[in-house]
């Protein structure tokens, strides 16, 4: 993973507001994340059910690690000001969405790419070794959910034809009456955190890392979806070719059988010959169907 140049971090630190510093230092990464193939598909309203389900599986693993780390470090001086479990926690909501799509055994049916596991592992490392870095991850995830996530929720509902609330709880924040006001409160709390210059530099670097982990996740999800799509297309193509060949063979066999019957039974009444031909055609069709 590429690291941010020290002078870029130092330039961002000139601004005293931590939230603005994170915004400045992740600007380029933010644009790259929004322009991944997966996110562009979302923005165009091209959301498949499989795409959304795989995304939910990855989000579950990510929030499982993030919220476990936040809960463990809830009293840490850098975490306490931005700890809002009642308002922001996503894990339970994602679990209910997964149950809606996969049923009660959804845990056994989850599929996640390697990028998801790397993301979750990084969150656990941060929670253990540098709790102050959780500020960067929480800011990136939760405020993103409260902002662009709301738009993505509407796109997902429309694209998949879901009823309000069905499989869409991830996008819902019932304890937040006004997303804009809450984001202002969150930024204010975050900006109040006291950090040494070294810690602040580390938080900014971690914010860039958070975006890079998201970009890797989006790209790997898209690759896995493309791979599955290619396999499905090949399977459908083989099935179509098989159907065409068996249909042609069945038609030829039907014609030969009918012709033989008509020739060999010239003395048979015309109606009876026709009826017998129909029965033979149906029998041949059943054989080829299986």
Secondary structure, 3 states (H helix, E strand, C coil): CCCCCHHHHHHHHCCCCHHHHHHHHCHHHHHHHHCCHHHHHHHCCCCCHHHHHHHHHHHHHHHHHHHHHHHHCCCCCCCHHHCCHHHHCCHHHHHHHHHHHHCCCHHHHCCCCHHHHHHHHHHHHHHHHCHHHHHHHHHHHHHHHHCHHHHHHHHHHHHHCCCCCCCCHHHCCCCCCCHHHHHHHHHHHHHCCCCCHHHHHHHHHHHHHHHHHHHHHHHHHHHHHHHHHHHHHHHHHHHHHHHHHHHHHHHHHHHHHHHHHHHHCCCCCHHHHHHHHHHHHHHHHHHHHC
